[in-house]
Structure formats: structure tokens, C-alpha cells
Amino acid sequence: MNPALLKKLTDEVICKLWNPLKRPSSRSTSYLLLPPPSSPLTELISFDTADGIYDLAWSESHDSLLIAAVFDGSVKLYDTALLPTQNPLRSFQEHTREVDSVDYSPTLRDSFISSSWDDTIKLWTLDRPASIRTFKEHAYCVYSAVWNSRHKDVFASASVDVREPGSTMIIPGHDFEILCCDWNKYDDCIIATASVDKRIRVWDMRSFRAPILVLNGHGYAVRKVKFSPHHRNFLVSCSYDMTVCMWDFMMEDALVGRKDHHTEFAVGVN
């Protein structure tokens, strides 16, 4: 979530990323949507792209900049303060297959990571056209890579398989493919994972042999999970069941809200 935009609104901000067509390689549109109090979602700006978009991430240092993970293997930089015809500002092209996730570092200025179906994770900075490092531990496509909110050199990644050694820790989290993960912004030992098995699992890295909580509520694979930057216990998820769910994992009935406005797969939340 963009903190600058959040100040203009109520406590709830939903940034919705969607592909209006079934084929991921088709043209798609990214929408920046903000809900004013007691009003429907309002479109502020949209960007048409030649290929499907799998993920978005706001810059941590420039409140109008965001990056997009694109089906063609590129990472594109957009500026919401400029006209759509003036975007994208830049295209970072090194991945050989579609880029599945992007994440800005909360502590390293202008640094971000991307994960791809080419089995790699790449570290980038805005001032360089080429990546500054490539991580090749995974043996299969990397669905998600996310920075730790406090430790500048730590990030987590989600895939089906991983090669040893090299990783700091490996969590055999689900029975099926893990599609995404995210760190809690208030506790750097808490991480959430989501899977094809339709479940979200919350883990404590200090004791990771079993999850501290399993969240059930989606009808199909959970494509993305994201912790709130403003509330410790709150997270949001989206799924191939076309819904977006809001959770409070400290409540007995953790599912606190569900949105079903999508008519196609919901693949990203931020």
C-alpha cells in the first residue's frame, strides 16, 4: 500500500490488480483503485500493457512509482504522476520467462527483487539497467519472493522445489505448490504462505515444524497473500476462486471479510 495515498482515505485501502482476459499472454490493464468513504471503488489511473501483469509493488522511496511483473519476462517501472502515454518509464529485461512477483525493499532505497518462471530471483536497483545479482537456488519456477520488513539482507521465496545448500531455512509448508509468501511487518519472525491446496498457513520462524495457524476460506488455489503494513494481525489474500479475503489471524473466526467483485482470476493484492 502506498502510504501517501493512504492518508487521503479511511483505514481500508485496496489496490486491485487484475487481468480482464482469460489468457495470461493477452493484453491486460492495471488499475489503481481507491475506495473513498461510503462510495464505490474509483479508478484514478490505468495502464494498458501488451502482456499480462502478474504482480505490482509500490516504491518505498517515491510515492508515485510502482513496478510491474510482466508475462514477457520484463519488469516495468511506472509513474502514476505522469500520463499513461508517458509510461512505462523503464523496462528491466533479463528474465527468460514470465515474471511472477516483484517486491520493493523496505530498507534498501530503490532496490527491488523479482522472481520468475525461469527458476531465478534477481536483485535490481533503479539506477542500473542490469540486475546486480541473480539467485539460482530453486529448481522450478519461483512464484514469489518478498523482503523481510526489518532485516535488509533477508528475503523469502516460494517454489515447489529447492536445491541445498544456500538457503538459510527451508519450510516444507504445504502438500501442493506454494504460490506466494509474505513477512509480517511487525514481527520479523512471522511469515505467511499460500498454496494450491486452497489454504494459508502462518508460521513462526523460531518454531517452524508446524504452522501456528491454518486459514481456510478460498475455494481454489490462493494466488497471493499480503500482510497489512498498519495492523499486526491483519492480512489479505486473493484466489483463483475470483475472491479477495480479509483475515485477522488472532481471532477465532479469522475470516473477517470477502470481496467477490472480480469476474476473472484475482492474481494480486497490495
N, C-alpha and C positions, 0 to 999 in steps of 0.2 A: 504494500500500500504506500502511496505517496503521501508523506506527512504534510506537505504544503497544501495539497488538495483536501486532506482530511480536516484541516482547520475550518474549512468552509461549510462542513456538513455536520450531521449528527454522529453518534458513536459508530454507526454502521456504514461502511463503505464497501461496495462490491465492485471489483474490476473484472469484467467478464470477457473472456477470450473464447471465440467460437468460430467454427468453420461451417458456413451455411450449406455446403455441398457434401455429398457422401464421400467422394473420392478425395483422399488427403493430398493428392498432387494437383488438384484443381485450384483455380483462383479462389482466394479467400479474403475476408475482410476482418480486420481487428477493430474492435470498438472500445473506446474509453467511455464507460458508463458510470454515472454517479447518481445516487438516489437522494434528491432533496427531501426534506421532511414532508411526510404525508403526500408525496407525489410519485408518479411512475418514474422509472428509470429514464434519464435524459442523456441523449448522445451529445458529447462535446466535440468529438473529432473522430474521424475514421480514416484508415489507410487501406487501400486496395493493394493486394500483392499477387504476383503471378503464380505463387505456390502456396500450399497450405502452411499455416503457422501452428506450431506445437506448444509454444510457451512464450511468456513475456516476463520481463523483470525491470523494475524501476531502478534508475541510478541512485546511489546513496549520497552522491555529492552534487548532482544537478537535478532540480526538481521537475524539469520538463523533459528529461532524457529517459528513454527506455530502449531496451534491446529485445529483439525477437529471434526465436529459434525457428528456422525455416526448413521446409521439406527438401529444398535443393542443396542442403548441406552448408548453407551460409548462416551467419549471424548478422542481423541488420540493426543499425542504430537509427532511432527516430527521435525527433524533437517536436513535442506537442505544441510548442510555442510558434512553430512555423506552419505554413500552409501544407496541405497534403502533397501538392505538386513540388514542394521543395524537399520532400523526403523520399527515400531514406537518406540520411547524411553520409552513411558509410556502410560498406558490406565487407565483413570478415569471412574470407573463403579459404578454408583449409580442410574441413571435414570432407570425407569422400562419400558419405551417405547422409541421410536426413539428420538434422539436429533435433534432439528430443527435449532438452531442457537448457535453460540459462539461469544464472544466478549472480547478482552483484555482491561483492564482498562488503559486509557492513563495517569493516575496519580498515581495509586497504583501498585508498582513494582510487577511483577509476579502474579498478581491477574486477574482472568477472570470469566465470568459468562456464564452459559449455560441454554438454555430453551428447554422444551421438550413437547412431546405429553402426558406425564403423569401429565400435568397441573402445573408443578413446574418450578421454576428458582433456580439454585444452584450457590453459590459463592465458588470459588476454589482458592488455591494458588499452585504454582508448587512444593513447598517443603512439601506438605501434601498429603497423598494418599486419604483422605476423604474430602468431602466438609466441609467448615466451617460454612455455613448457607444455609438453604432452605427456599424459599419464596413460600407460598401456597395460594395466593390470588385469582388466576384465577380458574374458574370453568370449563374451557375447555382447550384444548391444547394451549400452548404458542408458537406462531410461531416465535417470535423474541424478543430479549432483548439486549439493547445497552446502553453503558455508556454515560453519559454526558461528553463532552470534557474538562470541567473545574471544575465541582463540583465532588469531588471524591466519595461522598456517594449517588449520584443520577444516576439512570438509568431508561430507559423507556422500557415498554414491550407491545407487541401486541397480542391480542387474540380476540375471539368472545365475551366472557363474562367475567365479573369481579365481585368479591364479595366486599362489603363495610363493615366496613371502612378499612383503612390501606393505600390505595394509596394516594399519595399527590394530584394527579389530574387525572380525567378520561375524556377522549375526545371521544365522540360518533362520530367517524370520517367518516365512510362510511356506505353505505346501506348494504354491504355484508362483509364477513370476511376480517379482516385486517391481511395481511400475514407478514408484516415487518414494521420497522420504523428505523429512524436514526437521530441523532443530527447533526446540523450544527457545524463544527469545529471552526468557527469564531464568531458565535453568539449563546450563550448557551440558548437562548430563542426560537430558530428556530428548528423545527422538521419536518421531512417528514414521511408520512405514505403511504403505497401502499396496494392495495386490489384486491380481486376477481372481483371487478367492473371495472377492467382494468385501473383505474385512480391512479395517485399520487397526494396527497394533501400536501401542505406546510402550516405549522401552526406557529403562533406566540403565545407562551405560555402566554404572557401578555394580549392577547385578543383572546381566543380560541373558541369563539362561532361559528365562521365561518373561513374556511381556507383563507389564503391570496392569494392562487393560486391553481388552479387545472390543472394538466398536463395530456393531452390526447395524446395517440400515440400508445399504445400497443393494439393488437387485442385480447389478452386473459389476464387472471389474471397476475398481476405483482408480481413476487415471491420475489424480493429483490431490495432495493433502498439503495444507499450509497452516502453520501456527499464526495466531494473531500477534502483531507487534505491540498491542496495547493491553491485552488481558492474558495472564499466565495460563489459564485453564481452557482457553477458547481456541478452537481450530475449525477450519472449513475444508470441505472435500468436494470433488466433482467426479462424475462417473459416466460410464457408457450407458447407464440407465437414463441419461439425459437430465439428471437432477443435481442440484448443489445442496449439500447438507451442512448445517452448523452444529457444532458439538461443544459441550462443556464436560471435559473428561473427569471432573471431580464430582459431578452429580450422578445420582443413582440412575436416573433416566437421562443419559448423556446427550441424546439427540434432541436439540432444542429448537431446530428449525429446518425446513426443507423448501427449496425453490424448484419449481418444475416448469420454468418458462421456455426452456430450450426445446427445439424440435429436431435436433440432431445431437450427436455425442457432445458432452461437455468435457473438454480436454485440458482446461487450465483455469486456475484461480489465483488471485494475488491481492 
